[in-house]
Amino acid sequence: MLPVGGTGGGVSVGLTDAKWNDAVLALMALGYKSGEAQEAVRAVAAALGPQATVEELVRAALKRSVSAK
């Protein structure tokens, strides 16, 4: 079971549990490891805020990983 609500590392970003899980699971389906997916969602959720959609979270996480390479 994945940590939900952005609390895996003790950081609350105000996302609903469903948004958090959906974004993490989407990244994992694309090949991210669980920890990588959680960190990516945590980082972009902090920037995008609680109003971000799952699609926005995933898109921002993917862009973040591409620009980090």
N, C-alpha and C positions, 0 to 999 in steps of 0.2 A: 504494500500500500504506500502511496506517495504522500508526503506531507502536504497539507493543503493550506490555502489562504496566505501563502507567502511566509509561513512561519517556520519552514524547515531550518533556517539558520538563525531564527530569532528575530527576523526582520519582517515587520508587518507593512505591507504596501497598500492595504485597503481593498484588495481584490476579493471577489467572492470565491468560495471554495471551488465552485464549478469552473469559473474562468481560469483560475490557477491550474487546476488539474487538466482542463482541456488544452491549454497552451503547452503545458509540460508534455502531455501525451502526444500532441501533434508533433512536437520537436523530436520526441523519441521515435515516432513512426518514420521520421526523416533520417534517423540514424544517430541522433544524439544519445549519449549515455544519460542515465537518470540525473546524476549530479550536474552534468553540463547543462542539461535542459532546465533544471531548477535554477541554477545560477543565472542562465541567460534570461529566463522569465523574471527573476528577481531584479536583475539590473535594468531591464527595459520597463518593467512595471513601475519602478521608482521614478523613472523619467516621464512616463506617459500618464501616470496617475490612475486612480480607481475607475475612471470612466472609460478606460481603454477596452476595446472589444478583444475577443480571443484572436481574431484575424489580425488586428493591429499589433498585438503582443507577439504573435508568431512572426509576422513580417519584420518587425523591429529587431527581434532576436536574430533572425536570419541575416539581416543587414549588418548587425553588430558583429556576427561571426565572420562575415566576409571581409569587413573592414579591419578586423583584428589580424588577419592573415597577411 
